[in-house]
Amino acid sequence: MGSYVGRFAPSPTGPLHAGSLVAALASWLDARAHGGRWLVRIEDVDTPRCDPGATETILRQLADCALWADEAPVLQSTRGARYQRALDELVSQGRAYPCACSRKDIEEALAAAGQQQERHGELVYPGTCRQGLHGRAGRSWRLRVEPGRVCWNDRRLGAQQQDVEHEVGDFVLKRADGLWAYQLAVVVDDAEQGISDVVRGEDLADNTARQIQLQRALGVAPPRYLHTPLVLGVNGEKLSKQNGATPLDTSDPLTALNAAAQALGLQQHNGTTADVLAAWRSQWRDFYNRPGD
């Protein structure tokens, strides 16, 4: 796969919180421990959920913690033409098709078939429009997924597999509101930026099989994956704005970084920010070696 290129890709729905910093620190350490480059990508395709000013706040928080990227950040909101080219390619292959179904349509189809309706809050698409729209107007675009299990190895979680056809169904590439779906945007961006290693929170592990299907369809090599431990809220769920996560206080970056390091199983250190980052960088390979290291 060539030289190491990693990335941190936050969504600007608000400032970073403690859980976000865990993913940022892990991806930065992995890149630096392997002598690679580290990029920041702002995943702002879901514009209704983005907060004005959040991108600038996130970049300032990273800078406060001395997590410097090697290039200027890329904003997904500027890349619509690239996503359209990828969709056009999938359509030309017969791998993408228009879908006329609303959420209510899908719920009713699943109920009529006596099938479980939701998986992790998502509806498992029953393939209603696979064979055509039958006179209805298309609303979104979906990937025609391939049958069989997708298998991959996660550098922390080990061997993973998922039957996308039966556990997810044909998934959305472009939404009914005209916005690009996360799955397509992230695959196109990772490929174009030459990302060799994706280091991100464990809550995103469930997306991996879908992204591998898209990578195969677009003819791009999949990166290696490492999914980090999650920071949980008081209710036991992933820490987020929805369950009480507060904005990360980077006025004392060492305290914030030590908390993130502890979540990753690294020893806490005192000293300058540069010193502690250097200490963790030297430990990192002992935790998560890549194949071939």
C-alpha positions as CSV (number, residue, x, y, z in Angstrom):
1,M,0.0,0.0,0.0
2,G,3.0,2.3,0.0
3,S,3.8,4.9,2.6
4,Y,1.6,5.5,5.6
5,V,-1.1,8.2,5.4
6,G,-3.6,8.5,8.2
7,R,-6.4,11.0,8.9
8,F,-8.7,12.4,11.5
9,A,-12.1,13.2,10.1
10,P,-14.5,14.9,12.6
11,S,-18.0,16.2,11.7
12,P,-18.4,19.8,12.7
13,T,-21.6,19.4,14.6
14,G,-19.9,21.0,17.6
15,P,-16.6,21.2,19.3
16,L,-14.5,18.2,20.0
17,H,-15.3,16.4,23.3
18,A,-13.3,13.8,25.3
19,G,-14.3,10.9,23.1
20,S,-13.3,12.9,19.9
21,L,-9.8,13.5,21.3
22,V,-9.3,9.8,21.9
23,A,-9.8,9.2,18.2
24,A,-7.7,12.2,17.2
25,L,-4.8,11.2,19.5
26,A,-4.9,7.6,18.3
27,S,-4.8,8.5,14.7
28,W,-2.0,11.0,15.2
29,L,0.1,8.6,17.2
30,D,-0.4,5.8,14.7
31,A,0.8,8.0,11.9
32,R,3.8,9.4,13.7
33,A,4.8,6.0,15.1
34,H,5.0,4.7,11.6
35,G,6.8,7.7,10.2
36,G,3.7,8.6,8.2
37,R,1.7,11.7,7.3
38,W,-1.4,12.8,9.2
39,L,-4.3,14.6,7.6
40,V,-7.4,16.3,8.9
41,R,-10.6,16.1,6.9
42,I,-13.8,18.0,7.9
43,E,-16.8,15.7,7.2
44,D,-19.4,18.4,6.7
45,V,-21.6,16.9,4.0
46,D,-24.5,16.7,6.3
47,T,-24.9,20.4,6.3
48,P,-28.2,20.7,8.4
49,R,-26.3,19.1,11.3
50,C,-23.2,21.3,11.1
51,D,-22.7,24.2,13.5
52,P,-21.4,27.5,12.2
53,G,-17.9,28.1,13.6
54,A,-17.4,24.4,14.7
55,T,-14.7,23.8,12.1
56,E,-12.6,26.6,13.4
57,T,-13.1,25.5,17.0
58,I,-12.1,21.9,16.2
59,L,-8.9,23.1,14.4
60,R,-8.0,25.3,17.3
61,Q,-8.6,22.5,19.8
62,L,-6.3,20.2,17.8
63,A,-3.6,23.0,17.6
64,D,-3.9,23.5,21.4
65,C,-3.0,19.8,21.9
66,A,-0.1,20.1,19.4
67,L,-1.8,17.7,17.0
68,W,-0.7,19.3,13.8
69,A,-1.7,18.1,10.3
70,D,0.7,17.8,7.5
71,E,-1.6,19.5,5.0
72,A,-4.4,22.1,5.1
73,P,-7.7,20.5,6.0
74,V,-10.0,19.2,3.3
75,L,-13.7,20.0,3.6
76,Q,-16.2,17.5,2.2
77,S,-18.6,20.2,1.3
78,T,-16.3,21.3,-1.5
79,R,-16.1,17.9,-3.1
80,G,-19.5,17.3,-4.5
81,A,-18.2,17.0,-8.1
82,R,-15.9,14.1,-7.1
83,Y,-18.8,12.3,-5.4
84,Q,-20.9,12.7,-8.5
85,R,-18.2,11.2,-10.7
86,A,-18.1,8.2,-8.4
87,L,-21.8,7.8,-8.4
88,D,-21.9,8.0,-12.2
89,E,-19.3,5.3,-12.4
90,L,-21.3,3.0,-10.2
91,V,-24.4,3.7,-12.2
92,S,-22.6,2.8,-15.4
93,Q,-21.6,-0.5,-13.8
94,G,-25.1,-1.3,-12.8
95,R,-24.0,-1.1,-9.2
96,A,-26.1,1.9,-8.2
97,Y,-29.8,2.5,-8.8
98,P,-32.5,5.1,-8.0
99,C,-34.8,4.4,-5.1
100,A,-38.3,5.9,-4.6
101,C,-38.9,4.6,-1.0
102,S,-39.5,6.8,1.9
103,R,-38.7,5.6,5.4
104,K,-42.4,4.9,5.9
105,D,-42.4,2.8,2.8
106,I,-39.5,0.7,4.0
107,E,-41.1,0.3,7.5
108,E,-44.3,-0.9,5.9
109,A,-42.6,-3.3,3.5
110,L,-40.6,-4.8,6.4
111,A,-43.7,-5.1,8.6
112,A,-45.6,-6.8,5.8
113,A,-42.8,-9.3,5.4
114,G,-42.6,-9.9,9.2
115,Q,-39.0,-8.8,9.3
116,Q,-37.1,-7.0,12.0
117,Q,-37.3,-3.4,11.2
118,E,-34.3,-1.8,12.7
119,R,-30.6,-2.5,13.2
120,H,-28.6,0.0,15.2
121,G,-31.4,2.5,14.5
122,E,-31.2,1.9,10.7
123,L,-33.8,0.2,8.6
124,V,-32.6,-2.9,6.7
125,Y,-33.5,-2.1,3.1
126,P,-35.7,-4.9,1.6
127,G,-34.7,-4.2,-2.0
128,T,-38.0,-2.7,-3.1
129,C,-36.6,-0.7,-6.0
130,R,-33.8,-3.1,-7.1
131,Q,-35.8,-4.1,-10.2
132,G,-37.0,-0.6,-11.1
133,L,-39.2,2.2,-9.9
134,H,-42.4,1.0,-11.5
135,G,-43.6,4.5,-12.4
136,R,-42.6,6.1,-9.1
137,A,-40.1,9.0,-9.0
138,G,-36.6,8.3,-7.7
139,R,-35.7,10.0,-4.4
140,S,-32.3,8.6,-3.5
141,W,-29.5,6.5,-4.9
142,R,-28.5,3.1,-3.5
143,L,-25.6,0.7,-3.9
144,R,-26.6,-2.7,-5.2
145,V,-24.6,-4.7,-2.6
146,E,-23.0,-8.1,-3.4
147,P,-24.1,-11.2,-1.6
148,G,-21.9,-13.0,0.9
149,R,-19.9,-12.1,3.9
150,V,-17.3,-9.3,3.8
151,C,-14.3,-10.3,6.0
152,W,-11.5,-8.0,7.2
153,N,-9.1,-7.8,10.1
154,D,-9.1,-5.0,12.6
155,R,-5.8,-4.2,14.2
156,R,-7.4,-4.0,17.6
157,L,-10.7,-6.0,17.3
158,G,-9.2,-8.9,15.3
159,A,-11.1,-10.8,12.6
160,Q,-14.5,-9.2,11.6
161,Q,-17.2,-10.1,9.2
162,Q,-20.6,-8.9,8.1
163,D,-23.2,-10.0,5.6
164,V,-24.1,-6.6,4.2
165,E,-27.0,-7.9,2.0
166,H,-28.9,-9.4,4.9
167,E,-27.8,-7.2,7.8
168,V,-27.9,-3.8,6.1
169,G,-29.3,-4.1,2.6
170,D,-28.6,-1.9,-0.4
171,F,-27.5,1.3,1.3
172,V,-27.9,5.0,0.3
173,L,-25.2,6.8,-1.6
174,K,-27.1,10.0,-2.3
175,R,-29.9,11.0,0.0
176,A,-33.4,12.1,-0.9
177,D,-32.6,15.7,0.1
178,G,-29.8,15.8,-2.4
179,L,-27.0,15.5,0.2
180,W,-24.2,12.9,-0.2
181,A,-24.2,10.0,2.1
182,Y,-21.3,9.4,4.5
183,Q,-20.4,6.0,3.1
184,L,-19.8,7.3,-0.5
185,A,-18.0,10.5,0.6
186,V,-15.6,8.8,3.0
187,V,-14.6,6.1,0.5
188,V,-14.0,8.6,-2.3
189,D,-12.0,10.8,0.0
190,D,-9.9,8.1,1.6
191,A,-9.0,6.8,-1.9
192,E,-8.1,10.2,-3.3
193,Q,-6.1,11.2,-0.3
194,G,-4.2,7.9,-0.4
195,I,-5.2,6.9,3.1
196,S,-3.4,3.7,4.1
197,D,-4.7,3.3,7.6
198,V,-8.0,4.4,9.1
199,V,-7.9,4.8,12.9
200,R,-11.3,5.8,14.3
201,G,-13.7,5.0,17.1
202,E,-15.2,1.6,17.6
203,D,-18.7,2.9,17.0
204,L,-17.7,3.2,13.3
205,A,-16.6,-0.4,12.9
206,D,-20.1,-1.4,11.7
207,N,-19.6,0.8,8.6
208,T,-16.4,-1.0,7.5
209,A,-18.1,-3.8,5.5
210,R,-20.2,-1.3,3.5
211,Q,-17.1,0.8,2.8
212,I,-15.2,-2.3,1.6
213,Q,-18.0,-3.1,-0.8
214,L,-17.8,0.4,-2.2
215,Q,-14.0,0.3,-2.4
216,R,-14.3,-2.9,-4.4
217,A,-16.9,-1.5,-6.7
218,L,-14.8,1.6,-7.4
219,G,-11.6,-0.4,-7.8
220,V,-9.6,1.1,-4.9
221,A,-7.5,-0.7,-2.4
222,P,-9.0,-0.9,1.1
223,P,-7.0,0.7,3.9
224,R,-6.1,-1.1,7.1
225,Y,-8.5,-0.5,10.0
226,L,-8.0,0.1,13.7
227,H,-11.0,0.9,15.8
228,T,-10.3,2.5,19.2
229,P,-12.1,2.1,22.5
230,L,-15.0,4.4,23.1
231,V,-15.4,6.9,25.9
232,L,-18.9,6.3,27.4
233,G,-21.3,8.7,29.0
234,V,-23.0,8.3,32.3
235,N,-25.8,6.3,30.6
236,G,-23.3,3.7,29.3
237,E,-23.7,4.9,25.7
238,K,-21.0,6.4,23.5
239,L,-20.1,9.9,24.7
240,S,-21.8,12.5,22.5
241,K,-23.6,15.8,22.6
242,Q,-26.8,13.9,22.8
243,N,-25.9,12.3,26.1
244,G,-24.2,15.1,27.8
245,A,-20.7,15.4,26.4
246,T,-19.2,18.8,27.1
247,P,-16.9,20.7,24.8
248,L,-13.2,19.7,25.3
249,D,-11.3,22.1,27.5
250,T,-7.9,22.6,25.8
251,S,-6.8,25.5,28.1
252,D,-4.8,22.7,29.9
253,P,-3.9,20.4,27.0
254,L,-1.8,18.1,29.1
255,T,-4.8,17.1,31.2
256,A,-7.0,16.6,28.2
257,L,-4.3,14.5,26.5
258,N,-3.6,12.4,29.5
259,A,-7.3,11.5,29.8
260,A,-7.3,10.5,26.2
261,A,-4.2,8.4,26.6
262,Q,-5.6,6.6,29.6
263,A,-8.6,5.6,27.5
264,L,-6.2,4.1,25.0
265,G,-4.3,2.2,27.6
266,L,-1.2,4.4,27.6
267,Q,0.6,5.6,30.6
268,Q,0.0,9.1,31.8
269,H,3.0,11.4,31.7
270,N,4.0,14.9,33.0
271,G,6.2,17.4,31.2
272,T,5.7,19.5,28.1
273,T,3.0,18.5,25.5
274,A,5.8,17.7,23.1
275,D,7.5,15.5,25.6
276,V,4.4,13.4,26.5
277,L,3.5,13.0,22.8
278,A,7.0,11.8,22.1
279,A,6.7,9.3,24.9
280,W,3.4,7.9,23.7
281,R,4.6,7.7,20.1
282,S,7.5,5.5,21.2
283,Q,5.0,3.2,23.0
284,W,2.4,3.0,20.3
285,R,4.0,0.2,18.2
286,D,3.9,-2.0,21.2
287,F,0.2,-1.6,21.3
288,Y,-0.9,-1.8,17.7
289,N,1.5,-3.1,15.2
290,R,0.5,-3.2,11.6
291,P,0.9,-6.3,9.5
292,G,4.5,-6.3,8.2
293,D,5.8,-4.1,11.1
